[in-house]
Amino acid sequence: MKDFLAVRGIAFESVNVLEGDGLEKLRALGARSVPVVARGGKFVFAQVIKDVVAFLDLREDTGPALSPTDLAARYERVLTAAVATVRQMPDGALANTLPNRPRSWRVLMHHVFQIPTEFLDALAEDRVLAYENLVAGPPADMATSAAIAAFGEALRRRFADWWREGGRDLDFSRPFHAYFGETTLHEMFERTVWHSTQHVRQVQSLLQQAGIAPDDPLGPEAIRGLPLTDRVWDE
């Protein structure tokens, strides 16, 4: 979201809810999760770009650039790379913490696959996509890179089966309900894909910090058509 605002020349103040009175400011707005964009005491959840565009009264076409079929193909590519990358991560690095965030590498690696897990679960159970499930951490017995990779591979296969066995035939213009409000299935699918993609790029960056080159690196083509920039980490 910082990049989205910056490239449009929109001045903003970035507030980290984990620092100072950031969380108090969030609660004062009435928001219960992040990210949000606020102005004049009002706010909008920033999970869906079109909501931000409407909130800021920008004149832009914000629909997904990629079709559901293209998103599915992209996700297969990203999830395959994610599994390969997680397998490479040394177990001794899993307890390391992320830059400027109290989250371990292990939790981030699991989160890559928890994102599509909650998306598929919400669809299968015909319910609202829940924030608590989206950010749920790995179980205690998922303590090695191999265990997280196994979870990821099972998820990758589940996603492929879902797409092949009926997902591709869904009406992606239909409403989809998430913790931040109503969107379309197409927009939520796009968000699921780019959300995981950004985190895979981060995990690959961490792997490089550990002195290991990713076997299946994501290049510029992995983010083409998604609302992502070259930046891998927030400042």
N, C-alpha and C positions, 0 to 999 in steps of 0.2 A: 504493500500500500504506500510506503514511503516513496518508492520509485514512481508509482502511478501519479502521485501528486507532484513530485519534483520535476518530472519530464514535461508536465503541463504548466510549469511555472507558478504553481499554487503554493504560497507560503504556508508553513505549518509548524507546529511545535510537537515533537515526538515525546510521548510520555510513556515511560516504562513502569508498568504497574508493580514491578518487583522492587522498585527503588523509591525512596523518599515517600512522598504522599501520593504517589501514583495510583495506588489502589483506592485510596479515599476519594480521589477525583473521579475514578471510574464509578464508584458506588454513588457519589453525589449526582451523577448523570442519571442513575437508575439502570445502568447497564450491569449485566451479570457475567459477561464473558468478553473476550477480546478476539480480533481487533475491532475497534470502532473508530468512526470519524465523527468528531463533534464540532459544533459551531453554534454560538449564541445560546448555549445551555441545552441544545437539542443534539441528538446523536442518531447514527444509523450503524447497524452492524455492517462490517466491511467484508463479509465473506463472499458477497456477490457484487461484482463490479457495477452492474446496472443500478443497484440500489444507491451506491455512492454517487454515480453520475446524476441520478434523479435528485438526491439530497443536495448536491452542490449546483444543481441547475446547469449542468454541462450539456452541450449539444453534441452527443456522440452516439454512434451505433455500438452497443455493447454486447450484442448476442455472441455466443460462442463462434469462433472462427472455424473450428473443426467440426465436421459432422460426427454423429455418434459412431459411425463405422470407423472413421479416422481416429477418433478418441480411443476406441477399443484396440485398434492396432498399435497405437502409441503406448497404451497402457501395458500391453503384452511386452513390448520392447523394454519399457521402464522397469516392470516387475522382474523380468528376466535378469536385467542388469543389477537390480537390487539384491536378488538372491545371491548372485555371484559375488557381489561386493561384501555382503555380510559374511559370507563364508570365509573371506580372506582376512577379516578383522581378528587380530590377536586377542585371545580371551583376557590377557592381562591389561588390555586397554579399555575394557567395557565399563570400568568404574570411573574413568576419566569424566570430567564435567565439560559441558559445552561452553564456548565463549559467551560470557555475559548472561548465562542462564543456568539456574540450578537444576539442570537435567543431565543425566549421565548419557554416555554414548550408547549404552545398552538400551535405555529407554527410547532414545531417538530411533535406533535401529528397529525396535519393535513397533514404534509408532508408524513407520513407513507402511507396514502391513496392517496395522489396526485401522487405518483410515479406510481402505477398501472393505475390510471386514465389517465395519459398522454400516457402510453404504449398502452392502449386499444383505446384511441382516435386516436393516430397516425395510428394504424392498421385500424380502421374503416374508417378513412378519407384518407388513402393511402398517407400519407405525412411523412416528416421528423420529428422525435421526437425532440421537441424543448426544449432547456434548460430553456427558460423563462417560459414555461408552467410547466416544471418539478418542478421548485422552487417557483411557484406562491403560495402566502400565502392564508390563509383562508379569506373568505369574512367577512365583519364587523359583519354580523348577525350570524356568526358561533362562538359565544363567550362563549359557555359553553361546558363542557365535553359531555353532553348529545347530543348536536348538532353535535359535531365532531364524536361521536360514531354513530349517525344516518347516517352521510355522509359515514362513514366507512362500516356500514352494507349494505347500498345501493350499495357501490362499491363491497363488498364481493359477493353479489348476482349477480351483473353484471358480475363479473369475472367467477363465477360458470356457469352462462348462456352462456357466450362466449365460455367457454371450452366445454360444453356439446353440444352446437348448431353449432359447426363447428371449433372451435379453435383446438381441438385435431386432426383434419384432415388436418391441414395446413402442408405445406412443411417447416419444421423448418431449413432446410439447405439453404433456399433461402436468398438473401441479405436483410438486414434491414438497413435503413438509419437513422442516428441520428446526432445530432449537432456535435459530435466528429468525425464523419466519417462513413464509411460502416463497418458493421459487419454481422453476420447471425442472423436470427430470434431466433435460439436456444440460441445463446450467449446473445442476448438482453433480452430474457426471463429469463435466469439465472441471469443476472445482476439485473433485476427488482425484482426478488425474494430475492436475497441476500441483496440488498439495503434496501428494506422494513424490512427484517428480522433483520438486524443490528439495525435499528432505533426502532423496537419494543422492542428489548433487552434494548435499552437505555431508552425508556419510562418506562419499567418495573423497571429499576434501579431508575429512578426518583420517581416512585410510592413508592418504598421502602424507599427512602429518606424522603418521606412525612409520613412515619410511617405506610404504608399499604402494606400488602403482596398481590401480584397478585393472583387472583383467578385461572388464567390459565397460569402459568409460562412456559416460553420456556426453556427446558433443553438442554443438549448436542446434543440430537437427532435432534433438530431443525436446527442446523448448519452443521450436518454431510453431507458431499458431496458438501458443498458450500465453496467458497473461503473466509472463515471467520475463525477467531481464537477465543480463549477464552476471548480476550480483548474486553470489551464493549465500553470503551472510549479511545480516543487518549490521550496521555500524554500532 
